[in-house]
Amino acid sequence: MQFRKNGIPIDVPDQRPKVVTKTFKGHEDFYKYKKYATLTGFEDGCKVIATAPIEHPEFKMLLDRGYRVIETWKRRDIA
């Protein structure tokens, strides 16, 4: 929060809003798989971009629905 004295903003460190940091917690399946693919396709006339693990059964389901693989990548361990 800034107080003003004669129209000049004054910065008071104790009055600043506290910064809330969030840590990433992935879905339980996220840590099972290392290889992922980014896919693109159309759903109801809209372009859709999806990410799925290559070994997951949903990946093959997306391919059967007409999605194309844009790129494949490996997940790095989050430390």
Phi and psi restraints in degrees (value plus and minus 20) as a CYANA .aco file:
   2 GLN   PHI    -133.7   -93.7
   2 GLN   PSI     110.8   150.8
   3 PHE   PHI    -118.3   -78.3
   3 PHE   PSI     130.5   170.5
   4 ARG   PHI    -133.0   -93.0
   4 ARG   PSI     117.7   157.7
   5 LYS   PHI    -147.0  -107.0
   5 LYS   PSI      92.9   132.9
   6 ASN   PHI      39.2    79.2
   6 ASN   PSI      15.1    55.1
   7 GLY   PHI      62.5   102.5
   7 GLY   PSI     -20.4    19.6
   8 ILE   PHI    -122.3   -82.3
   8 ILE   PSI     105.1   145.1
   9 PRO   PHI     -89.2   -49.2
   9 PRO   PSI     118.3   158.3
  10 ILE   PHI    -137.0   -97.0
  10 ILE   PSI     110.7   150.7
  11 ASP   PHI    -117.2   -77.2
  11 ASP   PSI      99.2   139.2
  12 VAL   PHI    -132.1   -92.1
  12 VAL   PSI      90.4   130.4
  13 PRO   PHI     -76.7   -36.7
  13 PRO   PSI     -55.6   -15.6
  14 ASP   PHI     -90.0   -50.0
  14 ASP   PSI     -39.4     0.6
  15 GLN   PHI    -114.1   -74.1
  15 GLN   PSI     -23.0    17.0
  16 ARG   PHI     -87.9   -47.9
  16 ARG   PSI     126.5   166.5
  17 PRO   PHI     -87.3   -47.3
  17 PRO   PSI     122.6   162.6
  18 LYS   PHI     -92.5   -52.5
  18 LYS   PSI     117.9   157.9
  19 VAL   PHI    -106.4   -66.4
  19 VAL   PSI     104.3   144.3
  20 VAL   PHI    -118.0   -78.0
  20 VAL   PSI     102.4   142.4
  21 THR   PHI    -122.8   -82.8
  21 THR   PSI     120.9   160.9
  22 LYS   PHI    -132.8   -92.8
  22 LYS   PSI     117.4   157.4
  23 THR   PHI    -116.6   -76.6
  23 THR   PSI     129.4   169.4
  24 PHE   PHI    -100.6   -60.6
  24 PHE   PSI     107.2   147.2
  25 LYS   PHI    -148.1  -108.1
  25 LYS   PSI      84.5   124.5
  26 GLY   PHI     -96.1   -56.1
  26 GLY   PSI     146.1   186.1
  27 HIS   PHI     -82.1   -42.1
  27 HIS   PSI     132.4   172.4
  28 GLU   PHI     -77.8   -37.8
  28 GLU   PSI     -51.0   -11.0
  29 ASP   PHI     -91.8   -51.8
  29 ASP   PSI     -40.8    -0.8
  30 PHE   PHI     -80.9   -40.9
  30 PHE   PSI     -57.7   -17.7
  31 TYR   PHI    -103.9   -63.9
  31 TYR   PSI     -32.0     8.0
  32 LYS   PHI     -93.4   -53.4
  32 LYS   PSI     -56.4   -16.4
  33 TYR   PHI    -130.5   -90.5
  33 TYR   PSI     128.5   168.5
  34 LYS   PHI    -129.0   -89.0
  34 LYS   PSI     -52.2   -12.2
  35 LYS   PHI    -119.6   -79.6
  35 LYS   PSI     108.1   148.1
  36 TYR   PHI    -145.8  -105.8
  36 TYR   PSI     142.1   182.1
  37 ALA   PHI    -155.3  -115.3
  37 ALA   PSI     123.7   163.7
  38 THR   PHI    -122.0   -82.0
  38 THR   PSI     107.6   147.6
  39 LEU   PHI    -142.2  -102.2
  39 LEU   PSI     136.6   176.6
  40 THR   PHI    -152.4  -112.4
  40 THR   PSI     126.1   166.1
  41 GLY   PHI    -185.7  -145.7
  41 GLY   PSI    -194.8  -154.8
  42 PHE   PHI    -139.4   -99.4
  42 PHE   PSI     113.6   153.6
  43 GLU   PHI    -150.6  -110.6
  43 GLU   PSI      99.5   139.5
  44 ASP   PHI      34.1    74.1
  44 ASP   PSI      18.2    58.2
  45 GLY   PHI      60.7   100.7
  45 GLY   PSI     -16.1    23.9
  46 CYS   PHI    -132.5   -92.5
  46 CYS   PSI     122.6   162.6
  47 LYS   PHI     -95.6   -55.6
  47 LYS   PSI     112.1   152.1
  48 VAL   PHI    -143.7  -103.7
  48 VAL   PSI     115.2   155.2
  49 ILE   PHI    -133.8   -93.8
  49 ILE   PSI     107.7   147.7
  50 ALA   PHI    -149.5  -109.5
  50 ALA   PSI     134.5   174.5
  51 THR   PHI    -144.4  -104.4
  51 THR   PSI     112.3   152.3
  52 ALA   PHI    -168.4  -128.4
  52 ALA   PSI     129.0   169.0
  53 PRO   PHI     -86.9   -46.9
  53 PRO   PSI     121.0   161.0
  54 ILE   PHI     -86.3   -46.3
  54 ILE   PSI     -55.5   -15.5
  55 GLU   PHI    -101.0   -61.0
  55 GLU   PSI     -29.1    10.9
  56 HIS   PHI     -96.8   -56.8
  56 HIS   PSI     123.3   163.3
  57 PRO   PHI     -82.4   -42.4
  57 PRO   PSI     -46.3    -6.3
  58 GLU   PHI     -85.6   -45.6
  58 GLU   PSI     -47.9    -7.9
  59 PHE   PHI     -81.7   -41.7
  59 PHE   PSI     -66.7   -26.7
  60 LYS   PHI     -87.1   -47.1
  60 LYS   PSI     -53.6   -13.6
  61 MET   PHI     -84.9   -44.9
  61 MET   PSI     -59.8   -19.8
  62 LEU   PHI     -85.5   -45.5
  62 LEU   PSI     -59.5   -19.5
  63 LEU   PHI     -84.0   -44.0
  63 LEU   PSI     -59.2   -19.2
  64 ASP   PHI     -86.8   -46.8
  64 ASP   PSI     -48.2    -8.2
  65 ARG   PHI    -102.3   -62.3
  65 ARG   PSI     -19.6    20.4
  66 GLY   PHI      82.1   122.1
  66 GLY   PSI     -10.4    29.6
  67 TYR   PHI     -93.7   -53.7
  67 TYR   PSI     128.7   168.7
  68 ARG   PHI    -132.5   -92.5
  68 ARG   PSI     125.2   165.2
  69 VAL   PHI    -101.9   -61.9
  69 VAL   PSI     103.8   143.8
  70 ILE   PHI    -107.8   -67.8
  70 ILE   PSI     -69.5   -29.5
  71 GLU   PHI    -173.7  -133.7
  71 GLU   PSI     138.6   178.6
  72 THR   PHI    -139.0   -99.0
  72 THR   PSI     127.3   167.3
  73 TRP   PHI    -172.7  -132.7
  73 TRP   PSI     141.3   181.3
  74 LYS   PHI    -126.2   -86.2
  74 LYS   PSI     119.2   159.2
  75 ARG   PHI     -97.6   -57.6
  75 ARG   PSI     113.0   153.0
  76 ARG   PHI    -107.2   -67.2
  76 ARG   PSI     131.7   171.7
  77 ASP   PHI     -89.5   -49.5
  77 ASP   PSI     114.9   154.9
  78 ILE   PHI    -110.6   -70.6
  78 ILE   PSI     101.1   141.1
